[in-house]
Amino acid sequence: MSFESEKGVIGCILMDSGTLFNCQELKANMFSEKILGLIYYRAQGLYDNMKSVNVTELVLACKSEKLDENTIRTCLRECILSVSTSQ
């Protein structure tokens, strides 16, 4: 996948975590960007455990991977902004 496509996937998940139901065949190691693969992996874990998939929860989940909170938040913001909606 391209970087823009990967950001779009994460952005869609953040806008509607139900999107993860349709991404069952997508795996974190399919992302070329490590941080996006990690975010996807953590989002899938939250979803599988019936927890809210949102920016706050993902930041907390990814911080355990020794990533800087600002880096994670910036990446998530870029992902959300990369998604076009009709609403």
Buried (B, 14 or more C-beta within 10 A) or exposed (E): BEEEEBBBBBBBBBBEBEBBEEBEEBEBEEBEBEBBBBBBBBBBBBBEEEEEBEBEBBBEBBEEEEBEEEEBBEBBEBBBEBBEEEE
